[in-house]
Amino acid sequence: MARPRRSDDTRALLIEEGAAGLLFNGYHGTGIKQVLDKVGVPKGSFYNYFDSKESFAQAVIEHHSLCVQRNLAEAFVGAPDALTGLRRFFARLTDDFVAAEYTGGCLIANLGGELEGSEVLRGALSDAWATWRDGVAAALRTAQAEGAVRADIDAADLADLLLESWEGAVIRMKLDRTVAPLDKCLRRLLDDYFRPDRASVAV
């Protein structure tokens, strides 16, 4: 396999550093010079890779979406069933939060509250969310076929409920500095409301 060009390597490094900056400092709190300095790229070279800060943030969001897709796929490798794969995926997210000492949170949610004025970035965030939701919905659909999840509610609706509840739990986690809200979210949904024997519960 041919080695990637240095320009491709540098662009990837900028995106990875940008992902960390946007996650912890937000869009407006992340300076391009700060990112360039950490990667060791001259300021004037930024526009060799991106047209603007907005296009840079868009690339970061798309990179984040691909990482989520990869992590979701990896969680199912060797998993005996779909629910086990989902639990592995959320366990990895939880471990990442603990490693970051309950800071950062979710890039999509963080930027979603900050960038509603940019149609380009709002669209990128919406696409990233939809891709994440669709991946979780596919897993829940398999779990329905396996008889582990109630089938009276569409898998996409269940995925929306799970991820929207998860994001609320992430906010509480950051406030209280504990993963207890995350554990409670999964327990109440995966271990209770999503169970087949809860199909008679009013929606």
FENHULIN-V896617 format. One record per residue. N is the residue number from 0. RES is the residue in one letter. PSI is psi as a letter, one per 20 degrees, with the letter a starting at -180 (* if undefined). BURIAL is 1 if it has 24 or more other ideal C-beta (glycine too) atoms within 12 Angstrom, else 0. Layout:
# FENHULIN-V896617
N_RES_PSI_BURIAL, N_RES_PSI_BURIAL
This chain:
# FENHULIN-V896617
0_M_p_0, 1_A_q_0, 2_R_p_0, 3_P_q_0, 4_R_q_0, 5_R_h_0, 6_S_h_0, 7_D_g_0, 8_D_g_0, 9_T_g_1, 10_R_g_1, 11_A_g_0, 12_L_g_1, 13_L_g_1, 14_I_g_1, 15_E_g_0, 16_E_h_1, 17_G_h_1, 18_A_g_1, 19_A_g_1, 20_G_g_1, 21_L_h_1, 22_L_g_1, 23_F_h_1, 24_N_i_0, 25_G_r_0, 26_Y_g_1, 27_H_h_0, 28_G_i_0, 29_T_o_1, 30_G_q_0, 31_I_g_1, 32_K_h_0, 33_Q_g_0, 34_V_g_1, 35_L_g_1, 36_D_h_0, 37_K_h_0, 38_V_i_1, 39_G_k_0, 40_V_p_1, 41_P_q_0, 42_K_h_0, 43_G_i_0, 44_S_i_0, 45_F_g_1, 46_Y_i_0, 47_N_i_0, 48_Y_h_1, 49_F_q_1, 50_D_h_0, 51_S_r_0, 52_K_h_1, 53_E_g_1, 54_S_h_1, 55_F_g_1, 56_A_h_1, 57_Q_g_1, 58_A_h_1, 59_V_g_1, 60_I_g_1, 61_E_h_1, 62_H_g_1, 63_H_g_1, 64_S_g_1, 65_L_h_0, 66_C_g_1, 67_V_g_1, 68_Q_g_1, 69_R_g_0, 70_N_h_1, 71_L_g_1, 72_A_g_0, 73_E_h_0, 74_A_h_1, 75_F_i_1, 76_V_o_0, 77_G_i_0, 78_A_p_0, 79_P_h_0, 80_D_r_0, 81_A_g_1, 82_L_h_1, 83_T_g_0, 84_G_g_1, 85_L_g_1, 86_R_h_1, 87_R_g_1, 88_F_g_1, 89_F_h_1, 90_A_h_0, 91_R_g_1, 92_L_g_1, 93_T_g_1, 94_D_h_0, 95_D_h_1, 96_F_g_1, 97_V_g_0, 98_A_h_0, 99_A_j_0, 100_E_l_0, 101_Y_k_1, 102_T_r_0, 103_G_f_1, 104_G_c_1, 105_C_p_1, 106_L_g_1, 107_I_g_1, 108_A_g_1, 109_N_g_1, 110_L_h_1, 111_G_h_1, 112_G_i_0, 113_E_h_0, 114_L_k_1, 115_E_i_0, 116_G_i_0, 117_S_o_0, 118_E_h_0, 119_V_g_0, 120_L_h_1, 121_R_g_1, 122_G_g_0, 123_A_g_1, 124_L_g_1, 125_S_g_0, 126_D_g_0, 127_A_g_1, 128_W_g_1, 129_A_h_0, 130_T_g_1, 131_W_g_1, 132_R_g_1, 133_D_h_0, 134_G_g_1, 135_V_h_1, 136_A_g_1, 137_A_g_1, 138_A_g_1, 139_L_h_1, 140_R_g_1, 141_T_g_1, 142_A_h_1, 143_Q_g_1, 144_A_h_0, 145_E_i_0, 146_G_j_0, 147_A_i_1, 148_V_q_1, 149_R_q_1, 150_A_j_0, 151_D_i_0, 152_I_p_1, 153_D_q_0, 154_A_h_1, 155_A_h_0, 156_D_h_1, 157_L_h_1, 158_A_g_1, 159_D_g_0, 160_L_g_1, 161_L_g_1, 162_L_h_1, 163_E_h_1, 164_S_h_1, 165_W_g_1, 166_E_h_1, 167_G_h_0, 168_A_h_1, 169_V_g_1, 170_I_g_0, 171_R_h_0, 172_M_g_1, 173_K_h_1, 174_L_g_0, 175_D_i_0, 176_R_l_0, 177_T_q_0, 178_V_j_1, 179_A_g_0, 180_P_h_1, 181_L_g_1, 182_D_g_1, 183_K_h_0, 184_C_g_1, 185_L_h_1, 186_R_g_0, 187_R_h_0, 188_L_f_1, 189_L_h_1, 190_D_i_0, 191_D_f_0, 192_Y_h_1, 193_F_i_1, 194_R_q_1, 195_P_h_0, 196_D_j_0, 197_R_j_0, 198_A_h_0, 199_S_i_0, 200_V_p_0, 201_A_p_0, 202_V_*_0
